[in-house]
Amino acid sequence: MNSALTSFGHARVLIVGDVMLDRYWTGPVQRISPEAPVPVVRVRADQVRAGGAANVALNVAALGARVRLLGVIGRDAAGAELRALVQARGIEAEWIESPSLPTITKLRVLSRNQQLLRLDFEESLDRTDGFDRASLRQRFAQCLADCDIVVCSDYGKGTLVDVAALIGLARAAGKPVLVDPKGTDYARYAGATLLTPNVPELEAVAGTAVDDADLLARAEALRARLGLEALLLTRSEKGMSLLRAAQPPLHLPAEAREVFDVTGAGDTVIATLAAALAAGVELPQACRLANVAAGIVVGKLGTATVSAAELEAALHHPHADTGVVDEDTLLRLVAAARARGETVVMTNGCFDVLHAGHVRYLEAARRLGDVLIVAVNDDDSVRRLKGPTRPLNTCADRMRVLAGLRSVDWVVPFSEDTPARLIGRVLPDVLVKGGDY
């Protein structure tokens, strides 16, 4: 599986679908409005992100794959902002401009990382008269030669009103087609390679299931009826189930340790799946990668992406985000933290007899950033520094105690008298030393 991470750079993904601009207004709530029983948010930050099919493109790009995006925007400020966001990530985009419809925009109002309200700015879902459908088909056909796989990201906004024709063009060109579906007319997805519905979307088409066995039976019947090679059913806290012809279902348990925000999780799933398949990964393994990526992204706020470094760290250290780690694991975890924009703090010491002063020192160090690494002298280096009667506690015991502190994220041993080599490999943003150093 790890080799797939190094070969994403050779993958070429074409994405077509409903693009949109996600805007976030955030600030504190300190009172209730005198005009109505609603909270008053004092807006302190205004952030914009690419959403919909554009977020799928950003997720593919974050993994290091080449991506081309085809979508419809309006001739407005929101469209210009979306163009800039996509361009800043190095994504090749083919924009169809609509003279009559605005760029789809979703505005979310948040306080203390909780979503209070969402406002959608869009016209009728029927966009058939709002843009040049023939131009979209033509550009899509021209892009097929330079891709390994196609993703159709359908949010029901009308860009994929001719999705059956697009699937036909791609399949005729020998390109696999992955579809994130919407609505209840799944017949128009017939002939695609794979669909990624969630449980409510599946039941809206195939009927409400009475139990898990019935759910999988309905999913398999839908797969067979549409002539799909596979169907990946995303099941929230139950993980994912992959259904293929003449093979037993493959069940993947949920990877998320803490669900913070499910916005855009489906985008991450299909993006990771597409990038992995385009890189030559077999379907079951690609689904496992997508499942891990979904577990990472739901721990982030709003529409977000997962980098190759984060994915690799999760694969190598899947069961804990904290604790005693070896040096190579630490470097992967640090790379993932940096990919999330976190500040890395590092300190070191023998910590042979841990006392309250140590605890206060480590708490102060942790406040200087987002994650704290404690490098610990191994037993031999402690003897060289403090004499033959030390340490009083073994390195394993010292590290275990440090890892149990709330302020400490990762504990790593080193064998030299000083941590200079290790510091040079980690290159923390902040290096903390005690006053007696």
C-alpha positions in Angstrom: 0.0 0.0 0.0 2.8 2.4 0.8 4.2 2.2 -2.8 0.9 3.7 -4.0 1.8 6.8 -2.0 5.0 7.3 -3.9 3.4 6.8 -7.3 0.5 9.3 -7.0 2.6 11.7 -9.0 2.1 9.6 -12.1 -1.7 9.5 -11.8 -3.8 11.7 -14.0 -7.4 12.4 -13.0 -10.1 14.2 -14.9 -12.9 15.6 -12.7 -16.2 17.0 -14.1 -19.2 18.2 -12.0 -20.8 20.8 -9.9 -18.2 23.3 -8.6 -19.0 25.8 -5.8 -17.5 28.3 -3.4 -17.7 27.5 0.3 -17.5 30.6 2.5 -17.1 30.5 6.3 -17.9 33.4 8.7 -16.6 32.6 12.2 -16.7 34.5 15.5 -17.8 34.4 19.1 -21.4 34.4 20.4 -21.7 36.6 23.4 -25.4 37.5 23.5 -28.8 36.7 22.1 -30.4 39.2 19.7 -33.0 41.5 21.2 -34.8 41.3 17.9 -35.4 37.6 17.9 -34.3 34.6 20.0 -31.2 33.9 17.9 -27.5 34.1 18.8 -25.5 37.2 17.6 -22.2 36.2 16.0 -19.5 38.9 15.9 -17.7 37.9 12.7 -14.0 37.9 13.2 -12.9 35.8 10.2 -14.1 35.4 6.6 -12.6 32.3 4.8 -13.3 30.9 1.4 -12.6 27.4 0.1 -13.3 25.5 -3.1 -16.3 23.1 -2.7 -18.1 20.4 -4.6 -16.2 19.0 -7.6 -13.5 21.7 -7.0 -12.9 20.2 -3.5 -12.6 16.8 -5.2 -9.9 18.3 -7.4 -8.1 19.8 -4.4 -8.1 16.5 -2.7 -6.6 14.8 -5.7 -3.9 17.5 -6.0 -3.1 17.3 -2.3 -2.1 13.6 -2.8 0.4 14.7 -5.5 -1.6 13.5 -8.5 -2.2 15.5 -11.7 -5.7 16.7 -12.0 -7.8 18.6 -14.5 -11.2 20.1 -13.5 -14.1 20.9 -15.7 -17.0 22.9 -14.2 -19.5 25.7 -14.7 -19.2 29.1 -12.9 -21.0 32.4 -13.2 -19.5 35.7 -14.4 -19.3 37.1 -10.9 -17.0 37.7 -8.0 -17.6 34.3 -6.5 -16.5 32.7 -9.8 -13.4 34.8 -9.8 -12.6 33.7 -6.2 -13.1 30.1 -7.1 -10.8 30.4 -10.1 -8.1 31.9 -7.9 -8.4 29.1 -5.3 -8.1 26.4 -7.9 -5.3 28.1 -9.7 -3.3 28.6 -6.5 -3.2 24.8 -6.1 -1.8 24.2 -9.5 -4.9 22.6 -10.9 -5.6 22.8 -14.6 -9.2 24.0 -15.0 -11.5 24.2 -17.9 -14.2 26.7 -17.0 -17.6 27.0 -18.7 -18.9 30.5 -17.9 -22.7 30.9 -17.5 -24.0 34.4 -18.5 -27.2 33.9 -16.6 -26.5 31.8 -13.5 -24.4 32.8 -10.5 -21.5 30.7 -9.1 -23.0 28.4 -6.5 -22.0 29.6 -3.1 -22.6 28.1 0.4 -22.1 30.4 3.3 -21.7 28.8 6.7 -21.8 30.8 10.0 -19.8 29.2 12.8 -18.9 29.9 16.4 -16.6 27.8 18.5 -16.2 25.4 15.6 -20.0 24.7 15.6 -22.0 25.4 12.5 -25.0 27.7 13.4 -26.4 28.4 10.0 -25.9 27.8 6.3 -27.1 30.0 3.4 -27.1 28.8 -0.2 -26.8 31.2 -3.1 -27.9 29.4 -6.3 -30.6 29.4 -8.9 -32.8 26.6 -10.0 -31.3 23.1 -10.0 -32.1 22.9 -13.7 -29.1 24.4 -15.3 -29.9 23.1 -18.8 -30.5 26.6 -20.1 -27.9 28.3 -18.1 -24.7 27.1 -19.9 -23.5 25.6 -23.1 -24.0 21.9 -22.7 -22.4 21.1 -26.1 -19.3 23.0 -25.1 -19.0 21.0 -21.9 -19.2 17.7 -23.8 -16.7 18.9 -26.4 -14.2 20.0 -23.8 -14.7 16.8 -21.8 -14.0 14.7 -24.9 -10.8 16.7 -25.6 -9.5 16.1 -22.1 -10.0 12.3 -22.1 -6.8 11.6 -23.9 -4.7 13.1 -21.1 -6.2 11.2 -18.2 -6.2 7.8 -16.6 -9.5 8.0 -14.9 -12.7 10.1 -14.8 -14.6 11.3 -11.7 -18.2 12.7 -12.1 -19.0 14.7 -9.0 -22.7 15.2 -9.0 -24.3 17.6 -6.5 -27.6 17.8 -8.3 -27.0 21.3 -9.5 -27.3 20.5 -13.2 -23.7 20.5 -14.5 -24.1 16.7 -15.1 -27.5 16.8 -16.7 -25.8 14.9 -19.6 -23.8 12.6 -17.4 -24.9 9.5 -19.4 -23.3 11.0 -22.5 -20.1 11.8 -20.6 -19.9 8.3 -19.2 -20.4 6.9 -22.8 -17.6 9.1 -24.1 -15.2 8.1 -21.3 -16.0 4.4 -21.6 -15.6 4.5 -25.4 -12.1 6.0 -24.8 -11.3 3.1 -22.4 -11.3 5.3 -19.3 -12.8 4.1 -15.9 -15.5 6.3 -14.6 -16.2 6.9 -10.9 -19.4 8.6 -9.9 -20.4 10.3 -6.7 -24.2 10.2 -7.3 -27.1 12.5 -6.4 -30.9 12.3 -6.7 -33.0 9.2 -7.5 -32.4 8.7 -11.2 -29.5 6.4 -11.1 -30.3 5.0 -14.5 -28.3 7.8 -16.0 -25.2 6.4 -14.3 -25.5 3.0 -16.1 -22.3 1.8 -17.5 -20.0 3.7 -15.1 -17.2 1.7 -13.4 -18.1 2.5 -9.8 -20.6 4.5 -7.8 -20.0 5.8 -4.2 -23.4 6.4 -2.6 -24.0 6.7 1.1 -26.7 4.8 2.9 -29.5 7.5 2.6 -28.7 8.0 -1.1 -28.9 4.3 -1.7 -32.1 3.8 0.2 -33.7 6.7 -1.7 -33.2 4.7 -4.9 -33.3 1.1 -3.7 -35.8 1.3 -0.8 -35.3 1.3 3.0 -33.4 -1.7 4.3 -34.5 -3.6 7.4 -31.0 -4.7 8.4 -27.4 -4.9 7.1 -28.0 -8.0 5.0 -31.0 -6.4 3.3 -29.0 -3.2 2.7 -26.1 -5.1 1.0 -28.6 -7.1 -1.0 -30.2 -3.9 -2.3 -26.8 -2.4 -3.0 -25.8 -5.5 -5.0 -29.0 -5.6 -7.0 -28.5 -1.9 -7.9 -25.0 -2.6 -9.0 -26.1 -5.4 -11.2 -29.0 -3.5 -12.7 -26.8 -0.5 -13.7 -24.0 -2.7 -15.1 -21.4 -1.4 -12.7 -18.1 -3.1 -12.1 -18.4 -2.2 -8.4 -20.3 -0.1 -5.9 -18.7 1.4 -2.8 -21.3 2.0 -0.1 -20.1 4.6 2.5 -21.8 3.8 5.9 -20.7 6.6 8.3 -19.7 5.0 11.6 -19.9 1.5 10.1 -17.2 2.3 7.5 -17.5 1.2 3.9 -18.7 -1.9 2.0 -17.3 -2.7 -1.5 -19.6 -4.8 -3.7 -18.3 -6.5 -6.9 -19.7 -9.1 -9.2 -19.3 -12.8 -8.1 -17.2 -11.7 -5.0 -18.2 -11.5 -1.4 -18.6 -7.9 0.0 -15.5 -6.3 1.4 -16.2 -4.5 4.7 -13.9 -1.8 5.9 -14.5 -0.5 9.5 -14.5 3.3 10.1 -11.1 4.7 10.7 -12.1 8.0 12.3 -11.1 8.4 16.0 -13.1 11.6 16.4 -15.7 13.0 14.0 -15.5 16.7 13.9 -17.1 17.7 10.6 -18.3 15.4 7.8 -18.5 18.2 5.3 -16.7 17.1 2.1 -15.9 13.6 3.4 -17.4 12.1 0.2 -15.2 14.3 -1.9 -12.1 12.9 -0.1 -13.3 9.3 -0.6 -13.8 9.5 -4.3 -10.7 11.7 -4.8 -8.4 9.2 -3.0 -10.0 6.3 -4.7 -9.5 7.9 -8.1 -5.9 8.9 -7.5 -5.0 5.4 -6.2 -6.7 3.6 -9.1 -5.0 5.9 -11.6 -1.7 5.1 -9.9 -2.3 1.4 -10.5 -3.5 0.3 -7.1 -6.0 -2.6 -7.1 -9.5 -1.7 -6.2 -9.7 -3.3 -2.7 -6.5 -1.6 -1.7 -7.6 1.7 -3.1 -10.8 1.5 -1.1 -8.7 0.9 2.1 -6.7 4.1 1.3 -10.0 6.0 0.7 -11.3 4.7 4.0 -8.2 5.9 5.9 -8.4 9.3 4.2 -12.0 9.7 5.2 -11.1 9.0 8.8 -8.6 11.8 8.7 -10.7 14.4 6.9 -13.7 14.2 9.3 -11.4 15.3 12.0 -11.0 18.7 10.3 -13.4 21.7 10.0 -15.3 22.3 6.8 -14.3 21.3 3.3 -10.7 20.0 3.7 -8.1 17.8 2.0 -5.8 15.0 3.0 -2.2 15.1 2.0 0.0 12.1 1.1 2.1 12.8 4.2 -1.0 12.6 6.5 -2.2 9.4 4.7 1.2 7.8 5.1 1.4 8.7 8.7 -2.0 7.2 9.4 -1.0 4.0 7.6 2.2 3.6 9.6 0.7 4.6 12.9 -3.0 3.8 12.6 -4.1 3.3 16.2 -2.8 6.3 18.1 -2.0 9.9 17.5 0.1 10.1 20.7 2.6 8.1 22.6 6.0 6.5 22.4 7.2 6.3 18.8 10.4 5.4 17.0 12.3 8.0 15.0 11.0 7.1 11.5 7.4 7.1 12.8 8.0 10.4 14.4 9.2 12.0 11.2 6.0 10.8 9.4 3.8 12.2 12.1 5.6 15.5 12.0 5.2 15.7 8.3 1.4 15.1 8.7 1.3 17.8 11.4 3.0 20.3 9.2 0.6 19.4 6.3 -2.2 20.4 8.7 -0.5 23.7 9.3 0.4 22.8 12.9 3.3 24.3 14.9 5.8 21.6 16.1 7.5 22.1 19.5 10.4 19.9 20.7 12.3 19.5 23.9 14.6 16.9 25.4 16.1 15.6 28.6 16.8 12.5 30.8 13.7 12.9 32.9 15.0 10.2 35.2 13.0 11.3 38.2 10.0 13.1 37.0 8.7 15.9 39.3 6.3 18.8 39.4 8.8 21.2 37.9 9.1 18.9 34.9 5.4 18.8 34.5 5.1 22.6 34.6 8.0 23.0 32.2 6.3 20.6 29.7 3.0 22.3 30.0 4.6 25.6 29.2 6.4 24.1 26.2 3.1 22.7 24.9 1.5 26.1 25.0 4.1 27.3 22.4 2.6 25.3 19.6 0.2 22.6 18.5 2.2 19.4 19.2 5.0 18.7 21.6 7.8 16.2 21.1 9.9 15.0 24.0 13.2 13.4 23.1 14.6 11.2 25.9 18.2 10.1 26.5 18.4 6.3 26.4 20.0 4.4 29.4 23.5 4.3 28.0 23.6 8.1 27.3 22.2 8.8 30.8 25.0 6.7 32.4 27.6 8.7 30.4 26.1 12.0 31.5 25.2 11.2 35.1 27.4 8.4 36.2 27.2 4.6 36.6 24.4 4.6 39.2 22.0 6.3 36.8 19.4 6.1 35.5 17.1 5.1 38.4 14.3 4.3 35.9 14.7 2.6 32.6 14.2 4.4 29.3 11.1 2.5 28.6 9.6 3.4 32.0 10.6 7.1 31.6 9.0 7.3 28.2 5.9 5.6 29.3 5.4 8.1 32.1 6.1 11.1 29.8 3.6 9.8 27.2 0.9 9.7 29.9 1.1 13.5 30.4 -1.6 15.5 28.7 0.8 18.1 27.5 3.0 15.5 25.6 2.1 14.3 22.1 5.1 12.1 21.1 8.0 10.7 23.0 11.1 9.4 21.1 14.4 8.0 22.4 17.9 9.0 21.3 21.3 7.4 22.0 23.7 10.2 21.6 24.8 12.5 24.5 23.0 15.4 22.8 19.9 15.4 20.6 21.6 17.5 17.9 21.2 14.9 15.1 17.6 14.2 16.0 16.8 17.9 16.1 18.4 18.2 12.7 16.1 15.6 11.3 12.9 16.9 12.9 13.6 20.6 12.5 10.9 21.7 14.9 9.4 25.1 14.6 10.2 25.8 18.3 13.0 24.2 20.4 12.5 24.5 24.1 15.3 24.3 26.7 15.2 24.6 30.5 16.8 27.5 32.3 19.6 25.3 33.6 20.6 24.0 30.1 
